[in-house]
Amino acid sequence: MAKKGGARGAPGGGTIRKKTIERNGTSYTYWEARITTGFDPVTGRQKQRSFSAKTQKEVRVKMQAALVDINNHDYQEPSKMTLGEWLDTWEAEYLNSVKPFTRLNYSQHIKNHIRPALGNRKLKDLSGPDIQRFYNMLIQEGGRKRKHDDAGRIVKKDGKPVYEAMPLSAKTVKNIHGVLHKALEKAVKLGYIRVNPADTCELRKAERKEIRPLNDDEIARFIQAVQDHPLRAPLLTTLFTGMRRGEVCGLLWECVDLDNGVITINKQLQNIPGQRGAYHLVSTKNGKGRTLKMSSFVTELLRKHKEDQEQTKRELGALWQEGGYVFCNAIGEHLSPHTVYHNFKRIAASIGVPAARLHDLRHSYAALSLQIGDDIKTVQSNLGHHTAAFTLDVYGHITGRMKQASASRQDAYIQSLSGHSETKRENERENQAE
């Protein structure tokens, strides 16, 4: 039975007392502090909170820290919610403004990684070291892959594939951190926790895969290969505007000004999560629209493409499904991004670059722009990157080669000047000798 003494603390004050309890015939002694944190607005009764520690000094430190917060009006009642419960609320109430595909990615990270490891932890008890250990575990064994036997066959148990642990990439862990950090940041704003424990975590730097744009010879072969292909227009538009796959497939004629040679890029075609084969138009990747000045080649390409499309519409009549899409199938419906991708892969293989990705056409446009002298700010704007620094980070190796070429041109120029000066001095010496 507890032995305790002392009077109830005054509102805003606190008391410390020594307590002894008995369990299974053994006595345990500890120190307890109790403070008044406020009053119940309905009953008028004091709302109290207690702290415990092995020593009087430890419990006094805890009590005084809470009292300082109360006096400064910074005190927050500890939340009894678990992280899993908060993530349920966050997903249901605070992700309604994000794009459906982004929301699906968030949900998958929560379901597959965050909830299994940390979901049962009390929100108020979650610490930076807890989250850091979680991230370290993900780097080592956070993923999973199908297990294969020595003959390369998939190992199964009860008719289902057997999985084994595998490391997650630093980029994937960074994405998981982004989801958890956002959720905890909202919990801070709502007063459930005082600070965001994910702020203190250190992430392994993600290694950026080296991009491989098509070289001049490959571009020439690609142009020749698509000459009579049904998707010639969208593929060449991708190559010579740098638009993303979803932006090309979601481009509408209302966004194309052929007279002035300008494309307005303000939407993209995106799959509706959970609905296979269903797509809708959403805003661009960074949520901002941009305008792009077309080359004469692209302008004429789209002008001819529009003429052909108008002819098809007249031939089909009522069968034509008008959606306003620049690039569409045989009856006017939008192209599937997957269809464009698979057609590109077949073309890439036919010209000897089977490893090339559709996104490499965008990289090729960027590389070409930099090599012909476009400044980095213009390239950033055309590509729709958030900052010029990001563009430099992605294409820095290309600008490095350009700098070397510039230095070589300067050397040649200086040498030509030096040679001119030396010739002039020799002529002067010959004239003096005469």
MOFENLIN-V14382 format. One record per residue. N is the residue number from 1. RES is the residue in one letter. SS is DSSP state (alpha for helix, beta for strand, coil for the rest). NEAR is the number of other ideal C-beta (glycine too) atoms within 12 Angstrom. Layout:
# MOFENLIN-V14382
n=[N;N]
res=[RES;RES]
ss=[SS;SS]
near=[NEAR;NEAR]
This chain:
# MOFENLIN-V14382
n=[1;2;3;4;5;6;7;8;9;10;11;12;13;14;15;16;17;18;19;20;21;22;23;24;25;26;27;28;29;30;31;32;33;34;35;36;37;38;39;40;41;42;43;44;45;46;47;48;49;50;51;52;53;54;55;56;57;58;59;60;61;62;63;64;65;66;67;68;69;70;71;72;73;74;75;76;77;78;79;80;81;82;83;84;85;86;87;88;89;90;91;92;93;94;95;96;97;98;99;100;101;102;103;104;105;106;107;108;109;110;111;112;113;114;115;116;117;118;119;120;121;122;123;124;125;126;127;128;129;130;131;132;133;134;135;136;137;138;139;140;141;142;143;144;145;146;147;148;149;150;151;152;153;154;155;156;157;158;159;160;161;162;163;164;165;166;167;168;169;170;171;172;173;174;175;176;177;178;179;180;181;182;183;184;185;186;187;188;189;190;191;192;193;194;195;196;197;198;199;200;201;202;203;204;205;206;207;208;209;210;211;212;213;214;215;216;217;218;219;220;221;222;223;224;225;226;227;228;229;230;231;232;233;234;235;236;237;238;239;240;241;242;243;244;245;246;247;248;249;250;251;252;253;254;255;256;257;258;259;260;261;262;263;264;265;266;267;268;269;270;271;272;273;274;275;276;277;278;279;280;281;282;283;284;285;286;287;288;289;290;291;292;293;294;295;296;297;298;299;300;301;302;303;304;305;306;307;308;309;310;311;312;313;314;315;316;317;318;319;320;321;322;323;324;325;326;327;328;329;330;331;332;333;334;335;336;337;338;339;340;341;342;343;344;345;346;347;348;349;350;351;352;353;354;355;356;357;358;359;360;361;362;363;364;365;366;367;368;369;370;371;372;373;374;375;376;377;378;379;380;381;382;383;384;385;386;387;388;389;390;391;392;393;394;395;396;397;398;399;400;401;402;403;404;405;406;407;408;409;410;411;412;413;414;415;416;417;418;419;420;421;422;423;424;425;426;427;428;429;430;431;432;433;434]
res=[M;A;K;K;G;G;A;R;G;A;P;G;G;G;T;I;R;K;K;T;I;E;R;N;G;T;S;Y;T;Y;W;E;A;R;I;T;T;G;F;D;P;V;T;G;R;Q;K;Q;R;S;F;S;A;K;T;Q;K;E;V;R;V;K;M;Q;A;A;L;V;D;I;N;N;H;D;Y;Q;E;P;S;K;M;T;L;G;E;W;L;D;T;W;E;A;E;Y;L;N;S;V;K;P;F;T;R;L;N;Y;S;Q;H;I;K;N;H;I;R;P;A;L;G;N;R;K;L;K;D;L;S;G;P;D;I;Q;R;F;Y;N;M;L;I;Q;E;G;G;R;K;R;K;H;D;D;A;G;R;I;V;K;K;D;G;K;P;V;Y;E;A;M;P;L;S;A;K;T;V;K;N;I;H;G;V;L;H;K;A;L;E;K;A;V;K;L;G;Y;I;R;V;N;P;A;D;T;C;E;L;R;K;A;E;R;K;E;I;R;P;L;N;D;D;E;I;A;R;F;I;Q;A;V;Q;D;H;P;L;R;A;P;L;L;T;T;L;F;T;G;M;R;R;G;E;V;C;G;L;L;W;E;C;V;D;L;D;N;G;V;I;T;I;N;K;Q;L;Q;N;I;P;G;Q;R;G;A;Y;H;L;V;S;T;K;N;G;K;G;R;T;L;K;M;S;S;F;V;T;E;L;L;R;K;H;K;E;D;Q;E;Q;T;K;R;E;L;G;A;L;W;Q;E;G;G;Y;V;F;C;N;A;I;G;E;H;L;S;P;H;T;V;Y;H;N;F;K;R;I;A;A;S;I;G;V;P;A;A;R;L;H;D;L;R;H;S;Y;A;A;L;S;L;Q;I;G;D;D;I;K;T;V;Q;S;N;L;G;H;H;T;A;A;F;T;L;D;V;Y;G;H;I;T;G;R;M;K;Q;A;S;A;S;R;Q;D;A;Y;I;Q;S;L;S;G;H;S;E;T;K;R;E;N;E;R;E;N;Q;A;E]
ss=[coil;coil;coil;coil;coil;coil;coil;coil;coil;coil;coil;coil;coil;beta;beta;beta;beta;beta;beta;beta;beta;beta;beta;coil;coil;beta;beta;beta;beta;beta;beta;beta;beta;beta;beta;beta;beta;beta;beta;coil;coil;coil;coil;coil;coil;beta;beta;beta;beta;beta;beta;beta;beta;coil;coil;alpha;alpha;alpha;alpha;alpha;alpha;alpha;alpha;alpha;alpha;alpha;alpha;alpha;alpha;alpha;alpha;coil;coil;coil;coil;coil;coil;coil;coil;coil;coil;beta;alpha;alpha;alpha;alpha;alpha;alpha;alpha;alpha;alpha;alpha;alpha;alpha;coil;coil;coil;coil;coil;alpha;alpha;alpha;alpha;alpha;alpha;alpha;alpha;alpha;alpha;alpha;alpha;alpha;alpha;alpha;alpha;alpha;alpha;alpha;coil;coil;coil;beta;alpha;alpha;alpha;coil;coil;alpha;alpha;alpha;alpha;alpha;alpha;alpha;alpha;alpha;alpha;alpha;alpha;alpha;alpha;coil;beta;beta;beta;beta;coil;beta;coil;coil;coil;coil;coil;beta;coil;beta;beta;coil;coil;beta;beta;coil;beta;beta;beta;beta;coil;coil;coil;alpha;alpha;alpha;alpha;alpha;alpha;alpha;alpha;alpha;alpha;alpha;alpha;alpha;alpha;alpha;alpha;alpha;alpha;alpha;alpha;coil;coil;coil;coil;coil;coil;coil;alpha;alpha;alpha;alpha;coil;coil;coil;coil;coil;coil;coil;coil;coil;coil;coil;coil;coil;coil;coil;alpha;alpha;alpha;alpha;alpha;alpha;alpha;alpha;alpha;alpha;coil;coil;coil;coil;coil;coil;alpha;alpha;alpha;alpha;alpha;alpha;alpha;alpha;alpha;alpha;coil;coil;coil;alpha;alpha;alpha;alpha;alpha;coil;coil;beta;alpha;alpha;alpha;beta;beta;coil;coil;coil;coil;beta;beta;beta;beta;coil;coil;beta;beta;beta;beta;coil;coil;coil;coil;coil;coil;coil;beta;beta;beta;beta;coil;coil;coil;coil;coil;coil;coil;beta;beta;beta;beta;coil;coil;alpha;alpha;alpha;alpha;alpha;alpha;alpha;alpha;alpha;alpha;alpha;alpha;alpha;alpha;alpha;alpha;alpha;alpha;alpha;alpha;alpha;alpha;alpha;alpha;coil;coil;coil;coil;coil;beta;coil;coil;beta;coil;coil;coil;coil;coil;beta;coil;coil;alpha;alpha;alpha;alpha;alpha;alpha;alpha;alpha;alpha;alpha;alpha;alpha;alpha;alpha;coil;coil;coil;coil;coil;coil;coil;coil;alpha;alpha;alpha;alpha;alpha;alpha;alpha;alpha;alpha;alpha;alpha;alpha;alpha;coil;coil;coil;coil;alpha;alpha;alpha;alpha;alpha;alpha;alpha;alpha;coil;coil;coil;coil;alpha;alpha;alpha;alpha;alpha;alpha;alpha;alpha;alpha;alpha;alpha;alpha;alpha;alpha;alpha;alpha;alpha;alpha;alpha;alpha;alpha;alpha;alpha;alpha;alpha;alpha;alpha;alpha;alpha;alpha;alpha;alpha;alpha;alpha;alpha;alpha;alpha;alpha;alpha;alpha;alpha;alpha;alpha;alpha;alpha;alpha;coil]
near=[9;17;16;20;13;17;11;17;23;14;20;22;23;33;26;31;27;23;27;18;18;13;11;7;7;9;14;17;21;24;28;33;34;30;35;27;30;21;14;14;8;7;8;10;14;20;21;27;27;26;29;25;21;16;17;21;14;19;28;23;18;27;33;20;22;32;29;17;22;26;18;12;11;15;22;24;21;21;24;14;28;23;37;24;23;37;38;22;22;34;28;16;14;22;24;13;12;21;26;24;25;25;26;23;24;33;26;21;33;33;20;23;33;43;29;21;28;36;25;19;29;23;37;25;20;40;24;23;16;26;34;25;21;34;35;23;23;37;30;17;19;29;21;18;17;19;19;15;13;7;7;9;12;17;19;14;11;7;8;11;17;18;17;16;17;17;20;30;21;24;20;26;34;26;28;39;38;25;36;43;28;29;44;39;23;25;33;24;17;20;18;30;32;24;20;25;33;35;20;19;29;19;28;21;12;18;10;16;14;13;24;20;32;37;21;15;13;28;29;16;21;34;25;17;28;30;16;10;21;21;36;27;35;42;43;36;39;42;42;35;42;42;45;34;37;37;41;48;39;38;42;25;25;17;29;35;18;23;10;13;21;21;36;26;35;26;35;33;37;31;26;18;21;13;13;10;14;14;29;22;26;26;26;30;28;22;17;17;19;31;21;35;22;32;25;13;18;33;26;19;32;35;23;18;30;24;16;21;29;17;13;22;24;13;15;19;12;11;15;22;18;20;26;23;34;38;43;36;23;19;20;25;22;35;35;28;31;20;28;40;28;18;27;38;24;21;35;31;17;19;25;16;27;15;13;33;24;34;32;33;42;39;33;38;38;40;34;29;34;34;22;16;14;26;17;27;17;22;33;27;26;34;38;35;28;18;17;21;14;20;32;23;19;30;35;22;21;32;26;14;17;26;15;14;17;16;14;14;14;14;14;14;14;14;14;14;14;14;14;14;14;14;14;14;14;14;14;13;12;11;10;9;8;7]
